[in-house]
Amino acid sequence: MINIKSYYQMTALEKWTEDLYKRLNLNQPSQISIAYIAERLNIWVHYLDVRSKSIEASAGMYSMFIDNRLPASLQRLEFLHELCHLLRHGNNHTLMPEHFTRAQEDESERFILYAAMPYSMISRMTLPEQREEAITYLAAEFQVPSELALQRIDQIQRRVFQGQLLAVMGRNEERLTHIQ
């Protein structure tokens, strides 16, 4: 794998997630748990036979309902999805136009990638050189499905490549300025 630290640029949502984890003193993959995060953010989590959802009862008082029919690993991903809604989207979705609701769902899905496998933690790891081994390694370390680890590896590689392109373009532009 390429040296991901050299050219990687975080998105605004990813930076926000990293800042949240810093405030929560969350810096190990084992801490990315429902219990750890819920305790620090004062979220009451209830496991019920319902689709997962979250509500803010009053300012700063959160409740989350997690589908107890799901395996524990998927419950954690549902928790992260709902966490994004709680912290970034407020409470009332019923009066919103569909495209806003869709945008919030898309953001919550991206948040899962950043929250389940934070860049700050990945960048401290020594990832295997082989892509398949790196995916297996991330999936095991962060206790996520291989498909999610694959998505994150692909995303990081795209961002590194984009950073490399921007750096090369910047150097070429600089050279052109010196020639003129």
N, C-alpha and C positions, 0 to 999 in steps of 0.2 A: 504494500500500500504506500501511497505517497505520504510525505510528511504533512499531516493535516493542519498543523499549527501555523505553517508558513503563510498560507494564503486565505484561510477560512474567514468568512465574514458572516456574522450573525444577523438574522432578521430582527426587526423590532420586537416581534412576539417572542422570539427565542431569547433576546436580551432581557425582556420583561420576566420570563420564566427563570432565567439564571439569577436575576436580582431577587425574585421571590424566594428561591431556594437558599440564597445567601442569607436573607433575613431570617429564614427558618433554621439556619445552621444545618442545612441538609447537604452533606458532601460525600456520602457513600451510597452506592446502589442499594444496599440493604435498608437504607432509611426511606427509600421511595415506597412507602407502604401507606395503606389507608389509615392505620392507627397512628402512625407517626405524624403524618400531615394533618389529619383531622384534629388531633390533640393540640397542635400548635396554632391552628386557625380557628379553634373553637367550633368545629362542625360536628353536629350530632348525626351519626351515621346509623341508619336503620336498614336491616336486611329483611326484605319482604318479597312476596311472590307477585311483584309488579315490575313494570319497566322502570329502569333507573331514571331518577329525576332529582332535582334539587330546588330548594326554596330558601329565600332569605326572609325569615319570619319578621324580623325588625332589624334595624341597622346593626350589622355585626353579629347577628344571631342566625346561624345557618343550620339547616337540616338537609340531609341527603338520604334518599331512598335508593338502595342498591338491590338489583335483582338477585335474589338468593338462589335462583335456578341456574345461574351461570357458574362456571368453575372459578376458583379464587383468582387465577391469573387474569381472567376477563373482567372480573369484578373490579380489580385494581384499575384496569384501563377505563372502565365505565366511570369509576370514581374520578379519574383525571379529566375525562371529558366533562363531567358535571362540575368539577372544580373550576374549569375555565368559564363555564356559564355563570357560576356564582360570582367569581372574582372580576370578570371582565364584561359581562353582558347584562347584569342586573336581573330583575325578576320577571317582568311582564312581557311575554312573547305573543300574547293573544291578539294584540292590536297592531302588531308589526306587519308590514308588507312581506310577502313571501321571499323576495330577494334578500331582505335584511336577515330573515330567519335562516336562509340558506348560507349567507355569508358567516353568520355566527356558528352554524354547524361546521362549516369548512374550517373556521379558525379553531374550533374545539378539537377537530381531528388533527390539525397540525400541532396543536398544543400537546396532544398525547405523545407525539414523537419527541418533542423537546423535553417534556416532563418525565417521560418514562426512561429516556436515554439522554441526559443532559450532556451537551458538548464539553462542559468543564470537566466532567468525569471521564468521558471518552478520551479527551485529549491527554489525560494523565496515564492512560493505559498503553501498554505495548501490544498493539494489535498484530495478529498473525499476518504474514505477507499474503497468503492465499486468500482470495475473496471469500470462498465458501467457509474456510476456517474462521475468518474474521466475523462472518455472520453468525456462525455457531457460537463463537466466543461471546459476542455481544448479547445474543439471546439468552445464554446461560448466566452471564454476569448480571444482567438487568431483569432476568425472569420475565421475558417477553416472548411472544411467538416469533419464529424465524422470519415470517413475512414482514413483521414490523422492524426487526433488525435489518433486513434487506433494504427496506424503504429508507431507513436512517443512513445506512452505509451509502446508498445511491445518492441521497440528498447531500451528504457531506462531500462525496466525490465531485458532484456537480458544482458545489460552492467552491471547492478547492480549485477546480478547473477554471471556473469563472474568475476567481481571484488571480490565478496565473495569467489568464488572458488580459485582464485589466492591468496587471503589472507590466506585461510585455508591451501593451498598447501605450502605457504611460512612458515607458523607457523610449519607445520609438518616437513618440510625440516630443519628448525632451530632446532627442537627437536632432529631430527636424528643426526645432527652435534654435539649437546651436548652429546648425548649418546656415540658416537664413541670416 
